[in-house]
Amino acid sequence: MILALFGGALLLWCAAEALLRHRIRRRGLPAVATVVPESDVHGALDSAPLLSFATRPAPGGRPTGQSAGRTGGTPGGEAGELVLTRPRGHTPLRRPAHLVPGGSVRIAYDPRRPDHAVLAAEEAGPRPLVADLLWTALGLGCLAAGAVLLLAAA
Protein backbone atom coordinates (compact mmCIF):
# COMPACT_ATOMS: atom_id res chain seq x y z
CA MET A 1 0.00 0.00 0.00
CA ILE A 2 2.83 2.37 0.85
CA LEU A 3 4.46 1.66 -2.50
CA ALA A 4 1.23 2.46 -4.34
CA LEU A 5 0.76 5.69 -2.37
CA PHE A 6 4.36 6.70 -3.05
CA GLY A 7 3.97 6.00 -6.78
CA GLY A 8 0.71 7.96 -6.97
CA ALA A 9 2.15 10.90 -5.05
CA LEU A 10 5.23 10.90 -7.27
CA LEU A 11 3.09 10.95 -10.41
CA LEU A 12 1.04 13.86 -9.06
CA TRP A 13 4.21 15.75 -8.14
CA CYS A 14 5.69 15.15 -11.63
CA ALA A 15 2.53 16.40 -13.31
CA ALA A 16 2.33 19.50 -11.09
CA GLU A 17 5.98 20.42 -11.66
CA ALA A 18 5.74 19.90 -15.44
CA LEU A 19 2.60 22.07 -15.63
CA LEU A 20 4.19 24.76 -13.46
CA ARG A 21 7.34 24.89 -15.59
CA HIS A 22 5.32 24.93 -18.81
CA ARG A 23 3.05 27.74 -17.55
CA ILE A 24 5.97 29.88 -16.32
CA ARG A 25 7.88 29.46 -19.59
CA ARG A 26 4.80 30.47 -21.62
CA ARG A 27 3.32 33.22 -19.46
CA GLY A 28 6.21 34.22 -17.21
CA LEU A 29 8.44 37.25 -17.55
CA PRO A 30 11.92 36.77 -19.02
CA ALA A 31 14.96 37.85 -17.00
CA VAL A 32 18.68 37.28 -16.76
CA ALA A 33 19.84 35.76 -13.48
CA THR A 34 23.28 35.48 -11.96
CA VAL A 35 24.41 32.22 -10.36
CA VAL A 36 25.29 33.10 -6.77
CA PRO A 37 28.07 31.31 -4.86
CA GLU A 38 26.75 29.06 -2.10
CA SER A 39 27.39 30.03 1.51
CA ASP A 40 27.34 26.43 2.79
CA VAL A 41 28.80 23.13 1.62
CA HIS A 42 25.42 21.39 1.37
CA GLY A 43 24.01 24.09 -0.93
CA ALA A 44 27.00 23.74 -3.25
CA LEU A 45 26.16 20.05 -3.67
CA ASP A 46 22.62 20.85 -4.87
CA SER A 47 22.29 20.35 -8.64
CA ALA A 48 19.97 23.39 -8.87
CA PRO A 49 22.05 26.56 -8.57
CA LEU A 50 21.12 29.52 -6.38
CA LEU A 51 20.03 32.34 -8.72
CA SER A 52 19.76 36.07 -8.11
CA PHE A 53 17.74 38.40 -10.33
CA ALA A 54 15.85 41.67 -10.18
CA THR A 55 12.15 41.66 -10.97
CA ARG A 56 10.52 44.24 -13.19
CA PRO A 57 8.78 47.08 -11.35
CA ALA A 58 5.04 47.44 -11.55
CA PRO A 59 3.61 50.78 -12.69
CA GLY A 60 4.21 53.34 -9.98
CA GLY A 61 7.60 51.91 -8.98
CA ARG A 62 6.22 49.10 -6.80
CA PRO A 63 7.58 45.53 -7.08
CA THR A 64 5.68 43.10 -9.29
CA GLY A 65 4.96 40.56 -6.57
CA GLN A 66 5.61 39.31 -3.07
CA SER A 67 8.38 36.78 -2.61
CA ALA A 68 9.56 34.70 0.31
CA GLY A 69 13.03 34.70 -1.24
CA ARG A 70 13.13 38.49 -1.33
CA THR A 71 16.36 40.14 -0.19
CA GLY A 72 15.21 43.75 -0.41
CA GLY A 73 14.43 46.34 -3.01
CA THR A 74 16.70 48.64 -4.89
CA PRO A 75 16.80 52.38 -4.22
CA GLY A 76 13.71 54.07 -5.60
CA GLY A 77 12.23 50.74 -6.70
CA GLU A 78 13.70 51.24 -10.20
CA ALA A 79 14.56 47.59 -10.79
CA GLY A 80 11.88 45.94 -8.68
CA GLU A 81 13.09 43.59 -5.98
CA LEU A 82 16.11 41.32 -5.79
CA VAL A 83 15.10 37.65 -5.56
CA LEU A 84 17.20 34.64 -4.52
CA THR A 85 15.77 31.29 -5.62
CA ARG A 86 16.57 27.94 -7.18
CA PRO A 87 15.05 27.02 -10.56
CA ARG A 88 12.12 24.61 -10.53
CA GLY A 89 12.44 21.21 -12.18
CA HIS A 90 16.24 21.09 -12.32
CA THR A 91 17.14 17.54 -11.22
CA PRO A 92 20.35 16.27 -12.87
CA LEU A 93 22.82 14.43 -10.65
CA ARG A 94 25.56 17.02 -11.18
CA ARG A 95 25.35 20.74 -11.82
CA PRO A 96 26.14 21.51 -15.48
CA ALA A 97 29.42 23.31 -16.16
CA HIS A 98 27.70 26.46 -17.52
CA LEU A 99 25.98 27.09 -14.15
CA VAL A 100 29.11 28.19 -12.28
CA PRO A 101 28.96 30.99 -9.68
CA GLY A 102 29.12 34.38 -11.36
CA GLY A 103 27.68 33.08 -14.64
CA SER A 104 24.54 34.51 -16.22
CA VAL A 105 21.57 32.41 -17.33
CA ARG A 106 18.26 33.28 -18.93
CA ILE A 107 15.21 32.44 -16.87
CA ALA A 108 11.47 33.04 -16.76
CA TYR A 109 9.66 33.85 -13.52
CA ASP A 110 6.08 34.11 -12.32
CA PRO A 111 5.33 37.83 -11.77
CA ARG A 112 2.92 37.02 -8.91
CA ARG A 113 5.44 34.76 -7.15
CA PRO A 114 8.95 35.72 -8.30
CA ASP A 115 10.52 32.89 -6.31
CA HIS A 116 8.94 30.50 -8.85
CA ALA A 117 11.54 30.63 -11.62
CA VAL A 118 12.62 28.18 -14.31
CA LEU A 119 15.59 28.09 -16.63
CA ALA A 120 14.73 29.23 -20.14
CA ALA A 121 14.16 26.33 -22.54
CA GLU A 122 17.43 26.95 -24.38
CA GLU A 123 19.36 27.05 -21.07
CA ALA A 124 17.77 23.86 -19.74
CA GLY A 125 18.36 21.81 -22.90
CA PRO A 126 16.78 18.37 -23.45
CA ARG A 127 17.47 17.18 -19.89
CA PRO A 128 14.17 18.28 -18.30
CA LEU A 129 12.28 15.99 -20.66
CA VAL A 130 14.58 13.07 -19.85
CA ALA A 131 14.34 13.76 -16.11
CA ASP A 132 10.54 14.06 -16.33
CA LEU A 133 10.36 10.72 -18.15
CA LEU A 134 12.60 9.01 -15.59
CA TRP A 135 10.61 10.35 -12.61
CA THR A 136 7.35 9.38 -14.32
CA ALA A 137 8.66 5.86 -15.02
CA LEU A 138 9.70 5.54 -11.37
CA GLY A 139 6.25 6.69 -10.24
CA LEU A 140 4.46 4.32 -12.62
CA GLY A 141 6.69 1.43 -11.54
CA CYS A 142 6.03 2.05 -7.85
CA LEU A 143 2.32 2.45 -8.46
CA ALA A 144 2.18 -0.79 -10.48
CA ALA A 145 4.26 -2.73 -7.95
CA GLY A 146 2.10 -1.46 -5.09
CA ALA A 147 -1.09 -2.38 -6.94
CA VAL A 148 0.22 -5.89 -7.71
CA LEU A 149 1.19 -6.40 -4.06
CA LEU A 150 -2.23 -5.18 -2.91
CA LEU A 151 -3.99 -7.55 -5.32
CA ALA A 152 -1.77 -10.45 -4.27
CA ALA A 153 -2.51 -9.80 -0.60
CA ALA A 154 -6.28 -9.73 -1.16
GROMACS elastic network, one bead per residue, 0.5 to 0.9 nm:
[ bonds ]
;  ai    aj funct       b0    kb
    1     4     6  0.51390   500
    1     5     6  0.62108   500
    1     6     6  0.85578   500
    1   146     6  0.56969   500
    1   147     6  0.74214   500
    1   149     6  0.76766   500
    1   150     6  0.63470   500
    2     5     6  0.50701   500
    2     6     6  0.60304   500
    2     7     6  0.85338   500
    2   146     6  0.71104   500
    3     6     6  0.50724   500
    3     7     6  0.61166   500
    3     8     6  0.85837   500
    3   142     6  0.55852   500
    3   143     6  0.63796   500
    3   144     6  0.86586   500
    3   145     6  0.70031   500
    3   147     6  0.81833   500
    3   149     6  0.88418   500
    4     7     6  0.51034   500
    4     8     6  0.61168   500
    4     9     6  0.85243   500
    4   139     6  0.88252   500
    4   142     6  0.59624   500
    4   144     6  0.70098   500
    4   145     6  0.70098   500
    4   147     6  0.59638   500
    4   149     6  0.88646   500
    4   150     6  0.85061   500
    5     8     6  0.51227   500
    5     9     6  0.60220   500
    5    10     6  0.84304   500
    5   142     6  0.84288   500
    5   143     6  0.70684   500
    5   146     6  0.77661   500
    6     9     6  0.51493   500
    6    10     6  0.60110   500
    6    11     6  0.85909   500
    6   139     6  0.74300   500
    6   142     6  0.68922   500
    6   143     6  0.71790   500
    6   146     6  0.87142   500
    7    10     6  0.50784   500
    7    11     6  0.61985   500
    7    12     6  0.86945   500
    7   136     6  0.89260   500
    7   138     6  0.73482   500
    7   140     6  0.60918   500
    7   141     6  0.71370   500
    7   144     6  0.79400   500
    7   145     6  0.88139   500
    7   146     6  0.78782   500
    8    11     6  0.51443   500
    8    12     6  0.62725   500
    8    13     6  0.86268   500
    8   139     6  0.65546   500
    8   140     6  0.77009   500
    8   142     6  0.80061   500
    8   143     6  0.59340   500
    9    12     6  0.51085   500
    9    13     6  0.61110   500
    9    14     6  0.85924   500
    9   139     6  0.78347   500
   10    13     6  0.50375   500
   10    14     6  0.61069   500
   10    15     6  0.86129   500
   10   135     6  0.76020   500
   10   136     6  0.75180   500
   10   138     6  0.80865   500
   10   139     6  0.52439   500
   10   140     6  0.85154   500
   10   142     6  0.89058   500
   11    14     6  0.50883   500
   11    15     6  0.62042   500
   11    16     6  0.86071   500
   11   135     6  0.78611   500
   11   136     6  0.59914   500
   11   137     6  0.88425   500
   11   138     6  0.85926   500
   11   139     6  0.53032   500
   11   140     6  0.71272   500
   11   143     6  0.87604   500
   12    15     6  0.51747   500
   12    16     6  0.61265   500
   12    17     6  0.86136   500
   12   139     6  0.89382   500
   13    16     6  0.51265   500
   13    17     6  0.61071   500
   13    18     6  0.85326   500
   14    17     6  0.52748   500
   14    18     6  0.60894   500
   14    19     6  0.85702   500
   14   132     6  0.68410   500
   14   135     6  0.69433   500
   14   136     6  0.65760   500
   14   139     6  0.85866   500
   15    18     6  0.51976   500
   15    19     6  0.61207   500
   15    20     6  0.85229   500
   15   132     6  0.88716   500
   15   136     6  0.85706   500
   16    19     6  0.52302   500
   16    20     6  0.60666   500
   16    21     6  0.86321   500
   17    20     6  0.50334   500
   17    21     6  0.61059   500
   17    22     6  0.84767   500
   17    88     6  0.75188   500
   17    89     6  0.65248   500
   18    21     6  0.52434   500
   18    22     6  0.60736   500
   18    23     6  0.85584   500
   18    89     6  0.75610   500
   18   132     6  0.76099   500
   19    22     6  0.50659   500
   19    23     6  0.60070   500
   19    24     6  0.85304   500
   20    23     6  0.51886   500
   20    24     6  0.61255   500
   20    25     6  0.85592   500
   20    88     6  0.84589   500
   20   116     6  0.87579   500
   21    24     6  0.52240   500
   21    25     6  0.60946   500
   21    26     6  0.85984   500
   21    88     6  0.69666   500
   21    89     6  0.71477   500
   21   116     6  0.89149   500
   21   117     6  0.81444   500
   21   118     6  0.63515   500
   21   119     6  0.89095   500
   22    25     6  0.52548   500
   22    26     6  0.62286   500
   22    27     6  0.85531   500
   23    26     6  0.52021   500
   23    27     6  0.58093   500
   23    28     6  0.72182   500
   23   110     6  0.87830   500
   24    27     6  0.52993   500
   24    29     6  0.78737   500
   24   108     6  0.63531   500
   24   109     6  0.60994   500
   24   110     6  0.58309   500
   24   116     6  0.80628   500
   24   117     6  0.73207   500
   24   118     6  0.71505   500
   25    28     6  0.55787   500
   25    29     6  0.80727   500
   25    30     6  0.83712   500
   25   107     6  0.83682   500
   25   108     6  0.57990   500
   25   109     6  0.76956   500
   25   110     6  0.88155   500
   25   117     6  0.88423   500
   25   118     6  0.72096   500
   25   119     6  0.83761   500
   25   120     6  0.68776   500
   25   121     6  0.76147   500
   26    29     6  0.87111   500
   26   108     6  0.86367   500
   27   108     6  0.85815   500
   27   109     6  0.87069   500
   27   110     6  0.77052   500
   28   108     6  0.54052   500
   28   109     6  0.50637   500
   28   111     6  0.65819   500
   28   117     6  0.85122   500
   29    55     6  0.87419   500
   29    56     6  0.84982   500
   29   107     6  0.83321   500
   29   108     6  0.52462   500
   29   109     6  0.54122   500
   29   110     6  0.65386   500
   29   111     6  0.65868   500
   30   106     6  0.72428   500
   30   107     6  0.58508   500
   30   109     6  0.66262   500
   30   120     6  0.81230   500
   31    53     6  0.72523   500
   31    54     6  0.78690   500
   31    55     6  0.76665   500
   31    56     6  0.86677   500
   31   105     6  0.85748   500
   31   106     6  0.59629   500
   31   107     6  0.54209   500
   31   108     6  0.59542   500
   31   109     6  0.75006   500
   32    52     6  0.88051   500
   32    53     6  0.66002   500
   32    54     6  0.84069   500
   32   104     6  0.65075   500
   32   105     6  0.56931   500
   32   107     6  0.59559   500
   32   108     6  0.83702   500
   33    51     6  0.58684   500
   33    52     6  0.53814   500
   33    54     6  0.78597   500
   33   103     6  0.83665   500
   33   104     6  0.55845   500
   33   105     6  0.53952   500
   33   106     6  0.61991   500
   33   107     6  0.66348   500
   34    50     6  0.84489   500
   34    51     6  0.55690   500
   34    52     6  0.52566   500
   34    53     6  0.64747   500
   34   101     6  0.75892   500
   34   102     6  0.59691   500
   34   103     6  0.56800   500
   34   105     6  0.64174   500
   34   106     6  0.88680   500
   35    49     6  0.63887   500
   35    50     6  0.58306   500
   35    52     6  0.64450   500
   35    99     6  0.65657   500
   35   100     6  0.64804   500
   35   102     6  0.52737   500
   35   103     6  0.54458   500
   35   104     6  0.62819   500
   35   105     6  0.75242   500
   36    49     6  0.75135   500
   36    50     6  0.55060   500
   36    51     6  0.56568   500
   36    52     6  0.64125   500
   36    84     6  0.85342   500
   36   100     6  0.83125   500
   36   101     6  0.51364   500
   36   102     6  0.61159   500
   36   103     6  0.82220   500
   37    44     6  0.78121   500
   37    49     6  0.85161   500
   37    50     6  0.73357   500
   37    51     6  0.89792   500
   37   100     6  0.81141   500
   37   102     6  0.72675   500
   38    41     6  0.72952   500
   38    42     6  0.85203   500
   38    43     6  0.57896   500
   38    44     6  0.54449   500
   38    49     6  0.83745   500
   38    50     6  0.70857   500
   38   101     6  0.81233   500
   39    42     6  0.88584   500
   39    43     6  0.72466   500
   39    44     6  0.78940   500
   40    43     6  0.55061   500
   40    44     6  0.66154   500
   41    44     6  0.52303   500
   41    45     6  0.66708   500
   42    45     6  0.52637   500
   42    46     6  0.68616   500
   43    46     6  0.52985   500
   43    47     6  0.87459   500
   43    48     6  0.89406   500
   43    49     6  0.82676   500
   43    50     6  0.82173   500
   44    47     6  0.79231   500
   44    49     6  0.77974   500
   44    50     6  0.88200   500
   45    48     6  0.87458   500
   45    94     6  0.81260   500
   45    95     6  0.82179   500
   46    49     6  0.68325   500
   46    50     6  0.89308   500
   46    93     6  0.86320   500
   46    94     6  0.79432   500
   46    95     6  0.74601   500
   47    90     6  0.71228   500
   47    91     6  0.64055   500
   47    92     6  0.61877   500
   47    93     6  0.62755   500
   47    94     6  0.53160   500
   47    96     6  0.79311   500
   48    51     6  0.89498   500
   48    86     6  0.59302   500
   48    87     6  0.63489   500
   48    88     6  0.81190   500
   48    89     6  0.85149   500
   48    90     6  0.55811   500
   48    91     6  0.69065   500
   48    92     6  0.81697   500
   48    94     6  0.87796   500
   48    95     6  0.66748   500
   48    99     6  0.88129   500
   49    85     6  0.83999   500
   49    86     6  0.58231   500
   49    87     6  0.72965   500
   49    90     6  0.88242   500
   49    95     6  0.74398   500
   49    99     6  0.68455   500
   49   100     6  0.81365   500
   49   101     6  0.82791   500
   50    84     6  0.67109   500
   50    85     6  0.56917   500
   50    87     6  0.77879   500
   50   101     6  0.86270   500
   51    83     6  0.79059   500
   51    84     6  0.55611   500
   51    85     6  0.53738   500
   51    86     6  0.58081   500
   51    87     6  0.75166   500
   51   105     6  0.87514   500
   52    82     6  0.67993   500
   52    83     6  0.55398   500
   52    85     6  0.67073   500
   52    86     6  0.87887   500
   53    81     6  0.82124   500
   53    82     6  0.56327   500
   53    83     6  0.54975   500
   53    84     6  0.69382   500
   53    85     6  0.87491   500
   54    57     6  0.89733   500
   54    73     6  0.86749   500
   54    74     6  0.87907   500
   54    79     6  0.60814   500
   54    80     6  0.60129   500
   54    81     6  0.53737   500
   54    83     6  0.61708   500
   55    63     6  0.71429   500
   55    64     6  0.68408   500
   55    65     6  0.84974   500
   55    79     6  0.64004   500
   55    81     6  0.54320   500
   55    82     6  0.65275   500
   55    83     6  0.73547   500
   55   109     6  0.85877   500
   55   111     6  0.78644   500
   55   114     6  0.72540   500
   56    63     6  0.69025   500
   56    64     6  0.63221   500
   56    78     6  0.82476   500
   56    79     6  0.57681   500
   56    80     6  0.50017   500
   56    81     6  0.76795   500
   56   111     6  0.83749   500
   57    60     6  0.78764   500
   57    61     6  0.55067   500
   57    62     6  0.55981   500
   57    64     6  0.54532   500
   57    65     6  0.89426   500
   57    77     6  0.68461   500
   57    78     6  0.65478   500
   57    79     6  0.58286   500
   57    81     6  0.77189   500
   58    61     6  0.57538   500
   58    62     6  0.51609   500
   58    63     6  0.54855   500
   58    65     6  0.84927   500
   58    80     6  0.75691   500
   59    62     6  0.66555   500
   59    63     6  0.86491   500
   59    64     6  0.86466   500
   60    63     6  0.89901   500
   61    76     6  0.73135   500
   61    77     6  0.52857   500
   61    78     6  0.62583   500
   61    79     6  0.83882   500
   61    80     6  0.73503   500
   62    65     6  0.86298   500
   62    77     6  0.62283   500
   62    78     6  0.84943   500
   62    80     6  0.67502   500
   62    81     6  0.88438   500
   63    66     6  0.76537   500
   63    73     6  0.80135   500
   63    77     6  0.69894   500
   63    78     6  0.89369   500
   63    79     6  0.81699   500
   63    81     6  0.59470   500
   64    80     6  0.68479   500
   64    81     6  0.81348   500
   64   111     6  0.58427   500
   64   112     6  0.66861   500
   64   113     6  0.86174   500
   64   114     6  0.81307   500
   65    81     6  0.86974   500
   65   110     6  0.87118   500
   65   111     6  0.58908   500
   65   113     6  0.58516   500
   65   114     6  0.65007   500
   66    69     6  0.89245   500
   66    70     6  0.77628   500
   66   111     6  0.88286   500
   66   112     6  0.68279   500
   66   113     6  0.61092   500
   66   114     6  0.71581   500
   66   115     6  0.87034   500
   67    70     6  0.52153   500
   67    71     6  0.89935   500
   67    81     6  0.89503   500
   67    83     6  0.73969   500
   67   112     6  0.83445   500
   67   113     6  0.57696   500
   67   114     6  0.58148   500
   67   115     6  0.57804   500
   67   116     6  0.88747   500
   68    71     6  0.87246   500
   68    83     6  0.85956   500
   68   113     6  0.85162   500
   68   114     6  0.86890   500
   68   115     6  0.69269   500
   69    82     6  0.86043   500
   69    83     6  0.56232   500
   69    84     6  0.52997   500
   69    85     6  0.61806   500
   69   114     6  0.82153   500
   69   115     6  0.59318   500
   70    73     6  0.81359   500
   70    81     6  0.69109   500
   70    82     6  0.60692   500
   70    84     6  0.64474   500
   70    85     6  0.87835   500
   70   114     6  0.85885   500
   70   115     6  0.79338   500
   71    81     6  0.74943   500
   71    82     6  0.57341   500
   71    83     6  0.60530   500
   71    84     6  0.70573   500
   72    81     6  0.59638   500
   72    82     6  0.59762   500
   72    83     6  0.79857   500
   73    76     6  0.81861   500
   73    77     6  0.61526   500
   73    78     6  0.87317   500
   73    79     6  0.78808   500
   73    80     6  0.62377   500
   73    82     6  0.59840   500
   74    77     6  0.52645   500
   74    78     6  0.66282   500
   74    79     6  0.63634   500
   74    80     6  0.67042   500
   74    81     6  0.62986   500
   74    82     6  0.73999   500
   75    78     6  0.68308   500
   75    79     6  0.84360   500
   76    79     6  0.83519   500
   76    80     6  0.88929   500
   77    80     6  0.52038   500
   77    81     6  0.72313   500
   78    81     6  0.87516   500
   79    82     6  0.81602   500
   83   114     6  0.70070   500
   83   115     6  0.66454   500
   84   115     6  0.71258   500
   85   114     6  0.85670   500
   85   115     6  0.55274   500
   85   116     6  0.75961   500
   85   117     6  0.73782   500
   86    90     6  0.85698   500
   86   115     6  0.78644   500
   86   116     6  0.82175   500
   86   117     6  0.72375   500
   86   118     6  0.81587   500
   87    90     6  0.62961   500
   87   107     6  0.83185   500
   87   115     6  0.85478   500
   87   116     6  0.72328   500
   87   117     6  0.51495   500
   87   119     6  0.61874   500
   88    91     6  0.86950   500
   88   116     6  0.69009   500
   88   117     6  0.61525   500
   88   118     6  0.52285   500
   88   119     6  0.78387   500
   89   118     6  0.72896   500
   89   119     6  0.87788   500
   89   128     6  0.70008   500
   89   131     6  0.86357   500
   89   132     6  0.84828   500
   90   118     6  0.82013   500
   90   119     6  0.82418   500
   90   124     6  0.80639   500
   90   127     6  0.86082   500
   90   128     6  0.69162   500
   90   131     6  0.84661   500
   91    94     6  0.84287   500
   91    95     6  0.88228   500
   91   127     6  0.86819   500
   91   128     6  0.77095   500
   91   131     6  0.67869   500
   92    95     6  0.67866   500
   92    96     6  0.82409   500
   92   127     6  0.76420   500
   92   128     6  0.84629   500
   92   131     6  0.72716   500
   94    97     6  0.89061   500
   95    98     6  0.84147   500
   95    99     6  0.68020   500
   95   100     6  0.83631   500
   96    99     6  0.57416   500
   96   100     6  0.79784   500
   97   100     6  0.62453   500
   98   103     6  0.72220   500
   98   104     6  0.87403   500
   98   105     6  0.85385   500
   99   102     6  0.84130   500
   99   103     6  0.62407   500
   99   104     6  0.78262   500
   99   105     6  0.75990   500
  100   103     6  0.56116   500
  100   104     6  0.87308   500
  101   104     6  0.86366   500
  105   119     6  0.74116   500
  105   120     6  0.80515   500
  105   123     6  0.68984   500
  106   118     6  0.88973   500
  106   119     6  0.62746   500
  106   120     6  0.55054   500
  106   121     6  0.88319   500
  106   122     6  0.83956   500
  106   123     6  0.66777   500
  107   117     6  0.66589   500
  107   118     6  0.56030   500
  107   121     6  0.83923   500
  107   123     6  0.79917   500
  108   116     6  0.86854   500
  108   117     6  0.56763   500
  108   118     6  0.55609   500
  108   119     6  0.64457   500
  108   120     6  0.60405   500
  109   112     6  0.87595   500
  109   113     6  0.76977   500
  109   114     6  0.55955   500
  109   115     6  0.73260   500
  109   116     6  0.57899   500
  109   118     6  0.64428   500
  109   119     6  0.88371   500
  110   113     6  0.52521   500
  110   114     6  0.51928   500
  110   115     6  0.75728   500
  110   116     6  0.57689   500
  110   117     6  0.65068   500
  111   114     6  0.54392   500
  111   116     6  0.86779   500
  112   116     6  0.88810   500
  113   116     6  0.57730   500
  113   117     6  0.86145   500
  114   117     6  0.66100   500
  118   121     6  0.85681   500
  118   124     6  0.86400   500
  119   122     6  0.80467   500
  119   123     6  0.59085   500
  119   124     6  0.56798   500
  120   123     6  0.52043   500
  120   124     6  0.61884   500
  120   125     6  0.87106   500
  121   124     6  0.51941   500
  121   125     6  0.61791   500
  121   126     6  0.84351   500
  122   125     6  0.54274   500
  122   126     6  0.86553   500
  124   127     6  0.66901   500
  124   128     6  0.67912   500
  125   128     6  0.71511   500
  125   129     6  0.87084   500
  126   129     6  0.58060   500
  126   130     6  0.67732   500
  127   130     6  0.50245   500
  127   131     6  0.59790   500
  127   132     6  0.83937   500
  128   131     6  0.50254   500
  128   132     6  0.59109   500
  128   133     6  0.84692   500
  129   132     6  0.50531   500
  129   133     6  0.61415   500
  129   134     6  0.86285   500
  130   133     6  0.51228   500
  130   134     6  0.62048   500
  130   135     6  0.86938   500
  131   134     6  0.50856   500
  131   135     6  0.61469   500
  131   136     6  0.84424   500
  132   135     6  0.52480   500
  132   136     6  0.60049   500
  132   137     6  0.85066   500
  133   136     6  0.50507   500
  133   137     6  0.60246   500
  133   138     6  0.85604   500
  134   137     6  0.50722   500
  134   138     6  0.61919   500
  134   139     6  0.86288   500
  135   138     6  0.50487   500
  135   139     6  0.61675   500
  135   140     6  0.86128   500
  136   139     6  0.50138   500
  136   140     6  0.60756   500
  136   141     6  0.84483   500
  137   140     6  0.50794   500
  137   141     6  0.59649   500
  137   142     6  0.85380   500
  138   141     6  0.50945   500
  138   142     6  0.61670   500
  138   143     6  0.85148   500
  139   142     6  0.52315   500
  139   143     6  0.60548   500
  139   144     6  0.85245   500
  140   143     6  0.50398   500
  140   144     6  0.59881   500
  140   145     6  0.84520   500
  141   144     6  0.51440   500
  141   145     6  0.60113   500
  141   146     6  0.84333   500
  142   145     6  0.50949   500
  142   146     6  0.59482   500
  142   147     6  0.84406   500
  143   146     6  0.51629   500
  143   147     6  0.61039   500
  143   148     6  0.86228   500
  144   147     6  0.50760   500
  144   148     6  0.61223   500
  144   149     6  0.85850   500
  145   148     6  0.51325   500
  145   149     6  0.61682   500
  145   150     6  0.85780   500
  146   149     6  0.51280   500
  146   150     6  0.61101   500
  146   151     6  0.86148   500
  147   150     6  0.50391   500
  147   151     6  0.61400   500
  147   152     6  0.85227   500
  148   151     6  0.51200   500
  148   152     6  0.60513   500
  148   153     6  0.85657   500
  149   152     6  0.50223   500
  149   153     6  0.61069   500
  149   154     6  0.86759   500
  150   153     6  0.51722   500
  150   154     6  0.63326   500
  151   154     6  0.52205   500
